[in-house]
Amino acid sequence: MTDAPEGVDPASVTRAIELTPEHPVDRLARFAARAESEGFDAAFTSSHYFNRDPWISLSRMAEATDSIALGPGVVNPYESHPATIASAVATLDEASDGRAVCGLGAGDRSTLSALGVERDRPLRRVLETMQVARSLWAGETVTREGAVTVRDASLNLDPVDVPLFVGAQGPGMLGMSAAHADGVLINAAHPADLEWASERLAAGREKRPDDRAPVQKLAFASTSVAETEAAAREAARPPVAFIAGGAAEPVLDRHGIDRDAAAAVSEALERGDLASAFERVTPAMIDAFCAAGTVETVTERYERALEFVDGIVVGSPLGPDIEWAIEASATALRHAEGQ
């Protein structure tokens, strides 16, 4: 077995963007090239059954770019087996000349429910998926019986070194990420949530091996930037609906969001009535779960976020005009960093 070539350094990922495959793949490739030219160092592609396939999208994005890191953000081990995820990521790394990153998470409860998938033991499932993927990427033959089952599994691919970022929001997943992942994608845009998450990460880091590099902390911040506040906030409704619909009650209470209002959003999502779910999003939900507004507004939110994290993933919807929003959010990031 040969050693894996050096891959993406997790610490180098500080300005990232989420490009959702709700658009044709050629358009996504153009977005990725634009993001690369604007100084983003990574692009994550969301993984939901109702959008275009993330792996085909990422392959096309790799062809259109030269240096930006690319990967799912996030893929879950319920819809796809961990060995299948490991193979797809390793193939992406090969196709992109070593630029793959992997965002892994437990998946959206309402989306999995629509597929009849039970989201059991999410923390254990994500941890074991990381362990299986790393062993497979190292060229090992893996057998495991647990939340994840593999028997004498191996990959017919050269070894790769791919950083694993875990999408996390609750205290258990945050703590596990700090102990075991290369990076954490904190599903939050509000500084109050990021401050709370930082405290949970600090506790988890006590279990991190001394020889491991520090965990890279990124705010996976839903962002909607436009020339007017009203346009930005209106475009924020779809992602905010999914965030609010899956938010834990303590998170809702932290922001003074009515639990019944959030439950109504969640129920609409689970029955597939997206229009109703989006309509039921309240101003308080947008304030809590999205950096929405003009470049100046978003810059201020990013400045406050960077008090608690190492970098930011500019999350969907980006804004009503995607290409303009890529440039505008890059500007906001630079200003927030003091550039």
Secondary structure, DSSP 8 states (H G I E B T S, - for coil): ---------GGG--EEEE--TTS-HHHHHHHHHHHHHTT--EEEE---TTS--HHHHHHHHHHH-SS-EEEESSB-TTTS-HHHHHHHHHHHHHHTTS-B-EEE----HHHHHHTT----SHHHHHHHHHHHHHHHHTT--EEE-SSS-EEEE--SS------EEEEE-SHHHHHHHHHH-SEEEE---SHHHHHHHHHHHHHHHTTS-TTS---EEEEEEEEEE-SSHHHHHHHTHHHHHHHHHH--HHHHHHTT--HHHHHHHHHHHHTT-HHHHHHT--HHHHHHH-EEESHHHHHHHHHHHTTT-SEEEEEEEE-SSHHHHHHHHHHHHHHHTT-
